[in-house]
Structure formats: C-alpha cells, structure tokens
Amino acid sequence: MLNRASSGSRWRERPDGRGKVTGELAYLTDRYAEGSLIGRILRSPHPFARIKSIDTEAAKAVPGVLAVLTHEDVPGVNRFGIVIQDQPVLCEDVVRYVGDAVAAVAAETDEAAERALGLIRVEYEVYETISSPEEALRPDGRKLHPDGNVLKHIQYSKGDVEEAFGRCAHIVEQTYKTPRQMHVYMETEGGLFVPEPDGRLTVYSPTQHGLKDRVQIANILAVPEENIRVLSSPIGGSFGGKDELNVQPYGALLAQRTGRPVRIHNSRAESVRAGIKRHPMTIRMKTGIDSAGRILAHKVSVLADTGAYATLGGEVLTNALENSLGCYVYENLEIEGKSVFTNNGVSGEFRGFGANQAIFALEGQMDRLAELSGIDPWKLRGINLRKENDPGAYGQEIYPTDGARQVWRAVLASSLKQEESRNRQDVIPDKPWIKTGYGSAIAMMGTGLGKGIPDPGGGRISLAPDGQIEVAFSYEEFGQGLLAALELMLIEHFGLFEEDLRLVIGDTDRVPESGSSTAARTTTMMWLALGKLVPEFKGKLFDAARERARLPSGQLTLGQGGIRLEDGTPVCTFAELAASGEPIVCEMSTAFPESPNGDFANRFLFVQAGTAVRVEVNELTGRVRLLDQYHAVAGGPVANPQGFLGQIEGASGMALGFTLTENAVMKDGRYAFGNLDAYLIPTIVDQSKSMRVEAIEEVPEGDPYGPRGIGEIGSVTLAPAIAQAIWNATGVRVSELPVDPALLQKSPQYLQEAVQPK
Amino acid sequence: MALNQEELLRSPAVWQPRSIEEAIGMKEEWGSAAVYTAGSTLLRTQWEAGTAAMPRHLIDLGSIASLSGIREEEGAIAIGPMTTLTDCRSSGLLAEHAPLLVDAVRNIAGWSVRNLATLGGNVVYRVGDAVPALIALNAKLEWHDGSRLLFESAEEWASSSYAVPRLLTSIRIPCEEDDPTSNTKRFFAFHKVGRREAFTPSLVTVAIQGEAEEDGTLTKLRIAAGGGQTTPVRMTRAEELLLGAKPDGAGLQQAFEAVLEQYEPRTDPFATDLYRKRTAANLVVAALWSQSPSNASKG
C-alpha cells in the first residue's frame, strides 16, 4: 500500500505545502499594484439574444470611471479559444450564454465600477433559449454559430455490430446521464494586469499554459507576443477550469487602454455564471456477449452538451469516445458521438476529460451484463481484458502495457473484494433500513493530447550567475504537486541536490515552451526532457570545471554545492563556475510520444486504475454513504509518493461529488444557484473513513517513459463502482448521476414486518 | 485601504446598545432602515445572494450581557438568544436536559459558522433547524416589545407572522423532573437530511420528543417537521393516532400516511415534494419503531 510509512524517506514535505496550509502563501489574485483600478465585466442577462444597441455614454460619465470598453474597442482579434477561436472577447451582435461579456469597465472604486455597469444600456432582442442538445439538433432550430449547432461529430466502426448482436447470448441496452460538474477551485478566476514603463504588459493571472495565454492575449491586443509577460503560478486550483482564458482579455484590454494597473477578481457568483463546467453527457450503449462472456458487439452513442462555445469540447468528446471502450477487446464496434452547442453556459476541460462520463456508462454495461448472464462481474471483465501487446481501442499501435491485468488482479486480491465474497450483505438488526453493498470498476486512460494535436514538450537547465542550478519548464503549479515531483525527480534520478536547485515555472519570460499542464502529461514530459538535458548539462559542467582547474581528462562527479573528483575532493563550487566563464545552458524541445499509426486523436501511453468500494444506503432517506475504498493504479514508477497519494485521494473526492452531490442545475439556460451554499461539493464528513491506494510500478523492460501522469485516472472509476455497490445493496440500478436519493427510498412495509413478532 | 467619502456614506452604521431598552429604542426610531444583528452569518449570505439589502443601521446585540448564557431557572433551562451555537453544543446543562437541542445544533452549518451564529438568530430565522427541536421540546420564547414582556411557544412563533418591532430575550425549555415511581422512558430523535452529510442546507428536518411506558404505550409525544424553507409545524395527526397506543405495524403505517398528508414542504430545484414527504414520514416512523421495546433490544 502507498502511504507515509511505506514511502520512508521518499515521503517529503511539499515545497509549496507550508504556505498553502497556513494561508501565508499569496496567490496572484491577492496582488495589488500602486494605483490599480478595479476591472468589472458586464455580462449578458439572457442565455440567447441579439444585441440591438449598446450605449456606454452614461457609464463613461460616472466619476472615477476611466474606461468603458465594448467590441468596438478591441484592437486585435475579438475572439479566443484554445483550439477554435469562436468566443467573442466582447460580443458584437449575439450573446449565447448568461456569462457572455458585453462590456468591460475600469474604475477607481468598486462602487464606481458597479454604478457604471448599471448605466450601460444594452438593448436586446431575446431569442428562445436552446436548453438541450436535443433542441439544438432540431432542423428548424436557431443556429448558435454560422456552421450550425454541431461542434464535432465522430464516427468509428469495426466489423458488423448488427450481425454480431444476432449471435449474442445476452444484450444490454441502456442510456446513462451525467451531470454538469463545476470545478470549484478555492481561488476564483482573476488577476492583476500591469502596464510596464517599457511598454510591455505584465499579466499576473492563473492559467495552465502561460505561453498559450500570451499568444491569445497578444492577438487580442494586436501587439507582438514579446510585449506580454504572463506570470501564472501559484494557482489556487484549476482542475482544467483555468486552461481556457477567463478574465485575462478584459484585464489586458483595460490596462492597455488606461495605462494603469487593473485588478479583476471574480466573485463566486460570477465564477459560477461565466466559468466552464464538465460536459453533461447522454450516453447510449448496446453491448452483447456470447455465452462464455466474450463481448461480440458494442455500440455507443454519445451526446454532449458543450454549451455556447467550443473551447475544448471537441477534444473532450474524442476522449470520451476512446474511453467508452475502456480496457476491453471487442470483436465488432460502432461508436458515434456529437458535441452540440446550446445556451447552457460553456462546457470544457475538467479532470478526467470525458472519461468520467464514458467509464460510468461502460462499467455499468459490464455490471448489467454480469447480472444477465450470471457471470461474476469481475470475472466478466477479466474475460474481456486486453493483453499486454494488444493494440489500442482504435486498432492503433500503443506502448505495450499490462496495466489492465495488473490492476484487475490487484483489485481481486484486495481486502475489500475478499470481504465482498465473504459477506455480501451486512444487516444491522436495530436499523433494518441500512443496506450495504460492494462494487468495483476498472478503467484505462490515455495521457497526452492524442494523435494529430500538437503536444510539445521541452525544458531548460542552466547554471545561474549565483551558482544555483535553474530548471525551467512552462508548466504550472495549481496544487497537483508538480514542484514536489520535479524536485524529487531531480534529486533521486538525476543526482542533484535540493540546496543547489531553483525550479522556475509560471513566467513566460523565463521558461521555454514545454506545452500545457494538462492531460496528465507533465510528469512524463519532465522525465523525458530531463533524461536528455541532465547528462548533457553535467557534461558541460564537467568540461568547464576541468578547464577552470586545468585538470586532465578524468572522471568528475556532482556533489552538493559543486564539482568533485571521484574520491570526493572538491574541484570548484557552482558559484565559482558560474563566475568564471561562458553561461552554461542546455535547452531542448521534444513532443509527447504518439502512436505511429491510427487516424484520429488516439493515445499511445496509458495508465490504468481499478477501484473497489463499500457503500451504505439508508432506505429511509435514500442517501448513500461511501464507507471504504481501494484503488489500484498502474502508472509506472511513482515520481513522488505523497503527490501520487494526494492525486488519487483528491480525484476520488471529486468523483464522489460527481456521483452523489454535484450538479450545476440549469433551467432555461440559467443556473439555479449562485454560490456554494446550494452547489454542494463533498466535505471531509462525506469522505470514506478508510481509503487505500496501491501503486503498481511495473513497466515493460527497457521502458523509456518513466512515471506516467496519474492526475486524472483517480477520478473515473469511483462512480461506476458506487453504482454497482448501490445495486448490490438495494437491487436498484442507477443510470443517472448524481444519484437521486428518491430512487433508493423505500416505503415502510419492512418496518411493519420487522415489528411483528417472529 | 482607506475608504473614500462615498464608500463611508454607503457603509451601514453599526450600533452597540448596552441594554434591551436601548436596542428597541433604536429599532423603533429607524424602523426598516435598521436590522438587529446577532452572529450575522445568515444576513451575510442574504446580502451576498442579493435576497436582502444591506440596511443603513445594524443594531449589534452582542454588547447586551443579559442576552447570553445558559441557566437553570424555575423548572426550565433559559438560553440567552445571543448564545452561540457552539456554546449550546458544548453546554453540559443542555446535554443533560435537552440533548435533542444539542443534536439539532450540531447539525447546523459548519464549525466556523456555529462559532458566530446564535440560537436566537436561528429561531428568528423561523426556518432554522433548531426550531423543530424547540417545538418538540415545547420551548417558550420570551420577547420584549419596548414596554413589556411577551411570551409564546416556539410552535406559535413558527406559525405566526409578526410586524411589531420586538426583541427575543430568552428561550426556555421546560425541565421535567423524573418521577422515581414511574416506569416511563423518555425518548427523542432529531434528523436533518440534506444533500450531503455536513454543512448542508436542510431538505427535511424532523424532531421528536416523547415518553413511553415499559410496554411501549406512548404517553407523551411531540413531533415537529420542517426543513429548507418549510415553516416547521407539529405533526398533530400522527401524534393523535399514536398517543396512548402501542404502535404496531398497522399503527406505524397509519402514522406514516398521516405525516405524508400533513407535512407540506416548500420545493426548490434540488428535491421533489414527494421525496421530502416520504423522507419526513419515514424518519418519524423509524424513530418510533426504534423506541419500541421489541426493536430497541435488537441493537
């Protein structure tokens, strides 16, 4: 088991731990600058409307107001979006959701900004809200975008499913629905935007990819990229929610216009209204097995509500479809998915990236097929598991992995699974309405962005003038433990010393392009980059040391603080070396490994997880409690034990919310809540009192990829495991999340029976 | 940061009267431009949500010493309305004489809120989770209207609507001495069902206090149900059915149906009427089932 005791000296305090736990750490949104203005955004009150006119005269006349901007004031491209730039910075003619920005104000005080917002006159012609993908797909429906309401349509097939269904002994056909989940980072979106004396603009604002923000902001402001500097770490949580631009365009435009620093920080209510959410999906699956349990045919249809703009909706759909196949082998396949524009906010990137929805459905199918066929559910999975050298879901070549079998075996051997086989139903005599049950699920998730999507990596290692070894990546620390993992990797695998290191991230002026901190890719990318950079850097250090000390060629080693002879005799310190000659810098760029074949966005490098749970259902209230959970995770060598455990625990907590409590309820394109008193994320009381994580580190011999990213996989298997446990406890099948307690409530006949003398 | 003139003018004035009379005088003078504040935890959420406007005057009751503390007096436990929920939760007197209220208070909000929030604030909110418990405990409320004291039961308060400015000055829970010759057993139950396990708005809140003979005959029973924005009320029909009876399966079924019929929850987008009704009815019936001698012994 992975825990503090089993990790020994590898269990380290995080470099950012103390500041975060004590609250001493200042986030970027805590920053002020002398003379800074307040930036505010006027957002659409309507989910869908045409803008007839915008009048800002009265707002501009408010004392203390320095700028009121509309689309006419955007000097560059009035659009943004990570992949497809379709979201207006400031809307010109149409608003498509209640968070759409229409105007931006900079003022001396909150009150002046607030008053100015109230005085901006916008005339709208209100359109009928398109509040579901089904409505959006009606042929006579209004189009949100010129190309229509379908953002992406994917189809893939192999063999002949219809023929194969004819040969199946058992077929399950079911529709699954998943909620619109909110990221609920502690730090809401915001930033400080400072015009510098040299004409550049410094942006202090959280993001998952500073260099990407720099490109987008430069395009909006119509200035060269070099004129923008983005500082983006530390971040008070992101989970995918801050990868896309949020307040940055407005802060940057207002600072550019006024020449003064501008501060914007969303209230929770504004964050709810404007921020992206997880895609609600309706997933229809039809799956058939033969009498031995082998899957002969699997048919999948996904309908995703992507909201008003593209952001990463297309990519989320792609990943959902890949994950709708899990880690099984299929004879015949037919999968299809649509991501559809609606007026329901904006859906986008969120930890798990479509896999959460797909695995809930797929594992639900396996459990229903097990019930139908009488085959044990775990055994049924075992029959269909892929083998080490099998191709990927789409037949693409993938890096060999036996992770699926490894986590499957680990779950089977787990104490929870053993407990389940001994003890299918506990009965508490004085509380007959409490029912307990067990469930388990398995998943396999690709890391990296996928075939065909630019997925750059790289890094830089250099000797700074003060003698510190600087290691720089364009990654961000948003709580996932990146800095701790990087530090430990440098110490353990590359023989550097903690005291000599300076880690540089989150500043576009100081980091090379290493790509985005997303898709569970950073750990692998750092490993690959350092594997090339560190030996090269050491060689340069040794050459410089030899030259300086006029040593003949011979073996040198790296010691704490400097270079030594093999016997430990000091040769020179890093500071001396830094002062003596040419700068010593190694930089490289690479790309995330991808499959040599396959045609669309499929992955190459995979991680797997298997989860077993015990839950309790109270039939008086229908409420479900998670009592115990076990996770086996195959992610290669553990880069940082504490970080690994934290990722699985944290992801499981988010998955618990996805399963039981969280749903950003919307009615006619408007959120039915505005704050965290109505949108409920789990608290520590909702968490299971026991949780064990087992890391399976075994990888194929000669593996070049090192530790895999496990930041997302922990969030995908809990929901189906809980659903199965609920069925075992109550006999009720859950196919919609979050679980509706009303479905599990029983009327009190059993009380009558129980009260009668036996 | 220094406040500018405009901000100063817009901020409410905070007054700290030293006596009940002074507080009431202020309220009478400013009327709806003034609001009494206790812990301000509820007001804060209302201001933030925009469901209440920040008034011009806040009358902070925190400096009136007589409004705080928990005392035993004249056969009752008297709780000052300014007593924080945390103090109620850790009170030995309440644990001994009104554990039902301690259970209720423990289920309100989270630690940081309970450290500030007061029992009086929860009562005046009317749909607070302490109110069903106080109804079940047959608590009395003492109010001051500026000239005299007014008394009413928690039950009357919950179902009334008042406009006259008055101030809650005491919450009294009757203490019944145990009769050493009696074999009756007291029982109570408090259930709050939300959408998560802690720090949750209530969907359904149920409080029950009763007494039963050794053979299970119910001699006293008060059942109150509220939750969410539902005004807490007594489930009188179920009480009538059960009092004097030894509830068996059929009796509990009737009680279930009586609660289902009498409990009228107010809905929101997060749970249906039917779910709330069934939850309230299930919890009431299960509590009565649990106290019946034949079932309690199963534990």
Interface residues (C-beta under 8 A of the other chain):
Chain A: T109 E111 A269 P429 D430 K431 W433 E619 L620 T621 G622 R623 R625 L660 T661 V665 K667 A672 F673 G674 N675 D677 A678 L680 P682 T683 V685 D686 P741 A742 Q745 S747 P748 L751 Q752 E753 A754 V755 Q756 P757
Chain B: N4 E6 E7 R10 T45 E48 A49 G110 V193 G194 R195 R196 E197 A198 F199 T200 P201 V204 P247 D248 G249 A250 L252 Q253 F256 P269 F270 A271 T272 L274 Y275 R278 T279 A281 N282 L283 V285 A286 W289 S290 S292 S294 N295 A296 K298 G299
